[in-house]
């Protein structure tokens, strides 16, 4: 387990904030009491939670040419057909993964191919499990085309707290299944838009693991 690079600044600022608050309180109320102990424990717990949020686990990729791997840790909250107004302009199979603040927030590529499309959209910050979040919240859309010509859309969606989406690849760049696609800070969601003939292997409310859980197989 390591700390993701996206957390370096946040962790440093959090450390300074906690240290300043505790030192200031200790200076004003010099006599040590059980309240001080509780405050120190609270500050330590808060710092540990921030560090834990930015953890980046080392995992083997459950690779396969026809496999669609889960791009994020979390829970399946949507499995349905939907019309995509942004890229496909036709019906697709949508699978949505909700990432709570307790989940790892690294995102990975579900398939091997090259980046065919990317667009960042500023937007609102409704709770990520709201159905309208897919089209109204801050989000970033990435489309990967496989060597068989299949296109998989991955949409990173910010939640009520998350206000920074990071996406690493650029259009035209080749990518490998299981490589890092990006990172979303704090509670968020990832949507997959898949071909209608995809053979799904997951169910609603199932807990899933990025790079390892098989979402389905390309038809």
C-alpha positions as CSV (number, residue, x, y, z in Angstrom):
1,X,0.0,0.0,0.0
2,X,1.3,3.4,-0.9
3,X,0.0,7.0,-0.9
4,X,-1.2,8.4,-4.2
5,X,0.6,11.4,-5.6
6,X,-2.7,13.3,-5.8
7,X,-2.8,13.4,-2.0
8,X,0.6,14.9,-1.3
9,X,-0.5,18.6,-1.1
10,X,-3.8,17.8,0.7
11,X,-2.0,15.6,3.3
12,X,0.7,18.3,3.9
13,X,-2.0,21.0,4.3
14,X,-4.0,18.8,6.7
15,X,-0.9,18.1,8.8
16,X,-0.2,21.8,9.1
17,X,-3.8,22.6,9.9
18,X,-4.1,20.0,12.6
19,X,-0.7,20.9,14.1
20,X,-1.5,24.7,14.2
21,X,-4.9,24.0,15.8
22,X,-3.5,21.7,18.5
23,X,-0.5,23.9,19.2
24,X,-2.7,27.0,19.4
25,X,-5.1,25.3,21.8
26,X,-2.3,24.0,23.9
27,X,-0.8,27.5,24.1
28,X,-4.1,29.1,25.2
29,X,-5.0,26.3,27.7
30,X,-1.7,25.2,29.0
31,X,-2.8,22.9,31.8
32,X,-3.2,19.4,30.4
33,X,-6.6,17.7,30.9
34,X,-8.5,14.8,29.5
35,X,-10.1,17.3,27.1
36,X,-6.6,17.9,25.6
37,X,-6.1,14.1,25.2
38,X,-9.4,13.8,23.4
39,X,-8.6,16.7,21.2
40,X,-5.2,15.2,20.3
41,X,-6.9,11.9,19.5
42,X,-9.5,13.6,17.3
43,X,-6.7,15.5,15.4
44,X,-4.8,12.3,14.9
45,X,-7.9,10.4,13.7
46,X,-8.7,13.2,11.2
47,X,-5.2,13.2,9.8
48,X,-5.2,9.4,9.5
49,X,-8.5,9.4,7.7
50,X,-7.2,11.9,5.1
51,X,-4.0,9.8,4.6
52,X,-6.2,6.7,4.3
53,X,-8.4,8.3,1.6
54,X,-5.4,8.7,-0.7
55,X,-4.1,5.2,-0.4
56,X,-3.2,3.5,-3.6
57,X,-3.1,-0.3,-3.3
58,X,-0.8,-2.6,-5.3
59,X,-3.0,-5.1,-7.2
60,X,-2.6,-7.7,-9.9
61,X,-4.8,-6.9,-12.9
62,X,-7.3,-9.6,-13.8
63,X,-6.6,-9.2,-17.5
64,X,-8.4,-10.7,-20.5
65,X,-8.9,-9.6,-24.1
66,X,-12.7,-9.7,-23.8
67,X,-13.0,-8.8,-20.2
68,X,-14.3,-5.4,-19.0
69,X,-12.7,-4.8,-15.6
70,X,-14.2,-2.6,-12.9
71,X,-12.6,0.8,-13.1
72,X,-13.2,1.7,-9.4
73,X,-13.8,0.3,-5.9
74,X,-17.3,0.8,-4.6
75,X,-20.9,-0.5,-5.1
76,X,-23.0,-1.1,-8.2
77,X,-25.9,1.4,-8.0
78,X,-27.2,1.4,-11.6
79,X,-27.6,-1.3,-14.3
80,X,-29.9,0.0,-17.1
81,X,-30.1,0.9,-20.7
82,X,-29.7,4.6,-21.4
83,X,-29.4,7.1,-24.3
84,X,-26.1,8.9,-24.3
85,X,-26.4,12.5,-25.5
86,X,-22.7,13.3,-25.3
87,X,-20.8,10.9,-27.5
88,X,-22.7,7.8,-28.8
89,X,-26.1,9.6,-29.4
90,X,-27.7,6.2,-29.2
91,X,-28.7,3.6,-26.6
92,X,-26.0,2.0,-24.4
93,X,-25.8,-0.2,-21.4
94,X,-25.0,1.9,-18.3
95,X,-23.3,0.5,-15.2
96,X,-22.6,2.9,-12.3
97,X,-20.3,2.5,-9.4
98,X,-20.7,4.6,-6.3
99,X,-17.5,5.3,-4.4
100,X,-17.9,6.3,-0.8
101,X,-15.3,8.3,1.2
102,X,-14.1,4.9,2.6
103,X,-13.2,3.5,-0.8
104,X,-10.0,3.7,-2.8
105,X,-10.5,6.6,-5.2
106,X,-8.0,5.7,-7.9
107,X,-9.6,4.9,-11.3
108,X,-8.3,2.3,-13.8
109,X,-8.8,1.5,-17.5
110,X,-11.4,-1.3,-17.9
111,X,-10.0,-2.4,-21.3
112,X,-6.9,-2.1,-23.5
113,X,-7.1,0.2,-26.5
114,X,-6.5,3.9,-27.3
115,X,-8.2,7.1,-26.2
116,X,-10.7,8.1,-28.8
117,X,-12.4,10.9,-27.0
118,X,-12.0,13.0,-23.8
119,X,-13.9,16.0,-22.4
120,X,-14.1,17.7,-19.1
121,X,-17.4,19.3,-18.0
122,X,-17.6,21.7,-15.1
123,X,-20.9,21.3,-13.2
124,X,-22.9,21.0,-10.0
125,X,-22.0,18.9,-6.9
126,X,-25.1,16.9,-6.1
127,X,-24.7,13.7,-4.2
128,X,-23.0,11.2,-6.6
129,X,-25.8,8.6,-6.4
130,X,-28.4,11.0,-7.7
131,X,-29.4,9.8,-11.2
132,X,-29.1,13.4,-12.5
133,X,-25.4,13.5,-11.5
134,X,-24.3,11.8,-14.7
135,X,-25.2,14.8,-16.8
136,X,-25.3,17.7,-14.3
137,X,-22.3,17.3,-12.0
138,X,-18.7,18.1,-12.6
139,X,-17.5,15.2,-14.7
140,X,-14.9,13.9,-17.2
141,X,-15.7,11.6,-20.1
142,X,-13.1,9.3,-21.6
143,X,-13.8,6.8,-24.5
144,X,-11.5,3.9,-25.1
145,X,-11.6,2.1,-28.5
146,X,-10.4,-1.6,-28.4
147,X,-8.5,-3.3,-31.2
148,X,-11.8,-5.0,-32.2
149,X,-13.4,-1.5,-32.7
150,X,-15.5,-1.7,-29.5
151,X,-15.9,1.6,-27.7
152,X,-16.2,1.8,-23.9
153,X,-17.1,5.2,-22.2
154,X,-15.8,5.9,-18.7
155,X,-17.4,8.9,-17.0
156,X,-15.8,10.2,-13.7
157,X,-18.4,12.1,-11.7
158,X,-17.7,14.4,-8.8
159,X,-20.0,14.1,-5.8
160,X,-21.3,16.6,-3.2
161,X,-17.8,17.0,-1.6
162,X,-15.4,16.0,-4.4
163,X,-14.4,19.1,-6.5
164,X,-11.4,17.8,-8.4
165,X,-11.4,15.2,-11.1
166,X,-8.0,14.1,-12.5
167,X,-7.6,12.2,-15.8
168,X,-4.2,11.3,-17.1
169,X,-4.2,10.1,-20.7
170,X,-4.7,12.2,-23.9
171,X,-6.6,11.6,-27.1
172,X,-4.8,9.2,-29.4
173,X,-2.7,7.7,-26.6
174,X,-2.6,3.8,-26.2
175,X,-3.7,2.5,-22.8
176,X,-3.5,-0.9,-21.1
177,X,-6.2,-2.6,-19.1
178,X,-5.5,-1.9,-15.4
179,X,-3.4,1.2,-15.9
180,X,-4.4,4.3,-14.0
181,X,-7.0,6.5,-15.7
182,X,-7.2,9.1,-13.0
183,X,-8.3,10.0,-9.5
184,X,-11.4,11.6,-7.9
185,X,-11.1,13.4,-4.6
186,X,-13.7,12.3,-1.9
187,X,-17.2,10.8,-2.5
188,X,-17.9,10.3,-6.2
189,X,-19.1,7.9,-8.9
190,X,-17.9,6.2,-12.1
191,X,-20.3,5.4,-15.0
192,X,-19.5,2.9,-17.7
193,X,-21.4,3.0,-21.0
194,X,-21.1,-0.3,-22.7
195,X,-22.2,-1.9,-26.0
196,X,-25.7,-3.4,-25.7
197,X,-24.4,-6.9,-26.5
198,X,-22.1,-6.9,-23.4
199,X,-22.5,-10.0,-21.2
200,X,-22.7,-8.6,-17.7
201,X,-21.3,-10.5,-14.7
202,X,-22.3,-8.1,-11.9
203,X,-25.6,-7.4,-10.1
204,X,-27.2,-4.4,-8.5
205,X,-25.8,-3.4,-5.0
206,X,-22.8,-5.7,-5.5
207,X,-19.5,-4.5,-3.9
208,X,-16.8,-4.4,-6.6
209,X,-13.0,-4.0,-6.6
210,X,-11.1,-2.0,-9.2
211,X,-8.8,-4.0,-11.6
212,X,-10.2,-7.3,-10.3
213,X,-14.0,-7.5,-10.5
214,X,-15.2,-8.5,-14.0
215,X,-18.0,-6.2,-15.1
216,X,-18.7,-8.3,-18.1
217,X,-17.5,-9.6,-21.5
218,X,-17.6,-7.8,-24.8
219,X,-19.9,-9.5,-27.3
